[in-house]
Amino acid sequence: MKRAGRPLFSSLVLLLLGGGAAQGVASCADSEATPAAALDAGPQPDSATIIEMPDAPVAEPCSSGDAFCAVALPSSTPVSLNGVWGSSRDDVWIVGSPDFTLHWDGARLLSANASTRQTPFGIWGSGKDDVWSFSAGNAMWHSTGFEDGGDGGAGWSFYDGADGGGWPGAITAMWGRNANDVWAVGPFVDQLAVPTIWHCDGWRNGAPQWAFVNTVDATDSEPAHAEPLSFNAIWGNTNFEVWIVGMGGKTRYGSALDKSPGKWTPINSATSIDLNAVWGVSDGDVWAAGAGGTMRRFSRGAGGTWTASEVALPTTATIFGLYGFAANDIWAVGSAGTIVHWDGHDWKLVTIPGDAGAPLDDLFAVWGSGPADVWAVGRNTLLHRGNAPLPRKSP
Amino acid sequence: MKRKTIAGAALGAATLALAVLSACADTISAGIDTPPPQKPTFADPDAAAPIPPPEAGLCNAYECPAPYATCPGTSGLCTTNLSNDVSHCGACDSECPNSLPIRQKLHASFACAKSRCQMLCAGPWGDCNGLVDDGCETSLDDDPQNCGLCGATCKAGEICWKGACGCPSGFTQCGDSCVQLDQDDSNCGACGHQCTDPPPDAGPTVWPCGPSVVPPASGVNCLAAKCGVHCSPGFANCNTDACGDGCETFVVTDHDNCGACGNKCRDDQACVGGKCICDADKTRCGGDCVDLESDPLNCGACGNACPGASGDGFTFHGSPVCTLGRCGYDCPPGYADCDHRIENGCEVDLMVDPTHCGSCGAQCDLKGGQPCAGGRCLTKPCDAGVVH
């Protein structure tokens, strides 16, 4: 069966729904499209392959409505999908290791690579033509848009921080207000002892010009300096505010960042457990989550001070990713296939598809273009909630 | 297995069960032995008979089951396994001798197995006389009477070299050691034949570049079992200008002449120790060839060491792992990281911790002092024990 299945994915085209075919199957989705319907969807470059392999598992559409659907990956080779981001529902990027880039354009799921052995640890972009991927080492990649052409297509250009004298270490997360206001955070390494919060004004002339950020103001006895802290996640808003969380529950709040320097405030997260993810509603309702089912909600008091409150999760799984669309529509994903959803009142566990009897793999990131288009990625796992005509993973 | 056996025995006690069962019910539910929720199939009218809860008839127990004991100075109840604890071997405070002076003197360390201290010989040492008081007294490396193994005797006149009788192929016995006559400056061509500077008038065969002329990176040494002017170890004459720049190439690290003249490494390889590294499926990080997908010291990128310490298996458990180029932390079987703090690793012994018995947060009857043994809160048949 494996042999028969391979030709189905022998090209970059994973979902055999090119051109007008996509429309045909998408319209069939609600009426339980059958394999025959997919085959009949129209002329496609790879359709002959399917016919030659009558026992090949024909990918059913993954349109799943409110439930998460497991999307077929291009091969059975183990892969860790580490990050997901998109500019819209028709421009979704997923990166992972070993060397794996996946792109969804609304009709086709195409795979590509960055020709690297380093781990692409995550992905972020300010828009369709400004996409960044970062690594566990010095490497960064930038794309001005996924290219559907024949060269394998992600359009990644490579930047080595060690060569350029710029970024000196690993990046765990990025966020930006726009293409010219980009932030990155990373782990603190004793031997390097370099700052772990960085800012740049965009990808210019093939490289970002990073500058490290001091979070402690100068005093009479000490100049302004960075702190020796490891950070795992960053989120900000258009009000020039940024939240950064990390190891040991460390939380930093940057405000007035349109000024130089901005103002940085340590926030008591009321936990010393590692925090791995942060996301907020634009008006200042900010969530952070981490190891052992730790979930914190930061609220701004009348005096402008922030306080953290503990919010119970129905799991002790470690949370790795947070994303939301509104104060009552937030998603968190984590270890052992955990997905929880905040409806404004409670965090509720969400069931996801999995192989019978097998433990679920960890989920590392979640993103969506809107409440009806949510992606969750992890080790050997790609999940989607919505009605996009994605190829469903065979049970 | 133990759980099933106990349950079976309790059920075997038959009909006196029911009254006791109801008395036990609350106690049972306090431990981790709570029967799993009954599924709807329980009421299946086609079923031959209702299946009794597997743990029916069991009550909490508070005495340590063998081989566990509560030893002074240890935390928790029944946390010491007398069968394998070197500090409490067979009995509390019965310690196996493992101090450094003793280990050095006896060439041995001691482990506790089956409740008895067992001597383990270190390295090449053996306990050939069976006496514990002199420990592992025999060096199996070079004793012709005990060569590699107690009682393994070499032939008359044959030496024991590195734990094997005689010299391996390519080596010749010279006195008490095995040497390579073709390249040993002290035994060149024959035992005891030492290479020394020949006289200046020895001729061009001995001095190819002129009387007493030693080109760069060359010397008088043994090569092909003959003393003469040859390249110094690690160097080679790759440009055939022996009397000019001598042995100009250091083949130990030369990318284009790695190990030998003309042996060029691939562009993505390095020459280390005269060998081209790394294989195509490995990445070179400094002088090492690593798999970035699985090396915890170079996870996803050279130098990206996964956080957390590696356990010693005794006082600290757990180790960083790299899975598909992404860091994680693994606990050995029986241990767990219940506090989610990587600094203390997998700090919980699920086998004996009554606050995390079998899994994080699974509590035994702490107030009553119910031990956790083998990852289960201790129970016994109700009719034989205390009912709470």
Interface residues (C-beta under 8 A of the other chain):
Chain A: P78 V79 S80 N82 G96 S97 P98 R117 Q118 T119 F121 S135 A136 G137 N138 A139 A170 P187 S272 I273 D274 A291 G292 T294 T316 T318 F364 R379
Chain B: T283 L292 E293 C299 G300 A301 C302 G303 N304 P307 T323 L324 G325 R326 C327 D339 H340 R341 I342 C360 G361
